[in-house]
Amino acid sequence: MDVISLAPIGAGIAAAFAVIGAGLGISKLAAAALEGIARQPSAAGDLKGTMIIAAALIEGVALFGVVVGLLCLIL
């Protein structure tokens, strides 16, 4: 088995780790935001906005991870 034939396996593992990491990050973010809203309901609007921005940044990092993993197939 040569290195070229292992590239799809490496790309799949890299993409899987990126998606798992994003899922864990967003779940911790949502749990913390819901706990904050439960403690102080008047701050719900601010927490929701901050949570959406942070979730978008986490998803962006995950997308870069998947793209880099899939670029391993080309290079």
N, C-alpha and C positions, 0 to 999 in steps of 0.2 A: 504494500500500500504506500503510495507516495503522498506528498504534501498536497498536491492539487486535488486529489480525491477526498481529502478531509476538509476542504474549504466549505462545502455546504453544511457540514456538521458544525463547524465553527461559527458560520453565519447564523445558523438557527439558534445556537446557544447564546450568542451575543444579543440577538433580537429578543430571546426569551428573558434574559436577565434585565434588559432595558424595560420591558413591559412589566415584569414582576416588581422591579424597583419603583416604577411609576405608580403601580397599583397600591403598593405599600405606602408610598408618600402621600397620595391623595386620600387614602383611607385614614391616615393619622391626621391629615389636615382637616378632613370633614369631622372627625370625632372631636378634635379640639374646638372647632368652630361651633358645633352643636352644644358642646359643654359650656362654652362661653355664652351662647344665646340662652341656654337654660338658666345660667346664673344671673344674667342681666338682659332681660328681653328688650330693653329700650335700645340696646346697642346692636340689634339684629341687622339693621341696614348696613352699618359700617363693617360688621363682621362678614356679611355675605359678599360685599364688594371686594374686600381683601382676600376672601377665600377664593373667589372666582379668578382673581389675578394670579394668585399663587398656584392654583390648579392649572392655569394655562401655561405658566412657566415650567411646571413639572412635566406637563405633556410635551412641551417643546423639547426639553432635555431628553425625554423618552423617544421622541421622533428622531432626534439626532443619533441616539444610540442604535435605533433600528436601521437607520440609513447607513451608518458606519458598518454595522454588522453585515448588511446586504452588499455593501461595496466590497467586502472580502471576496465575494463571488466573482467580481469583475477583475480585481487585481490579482 
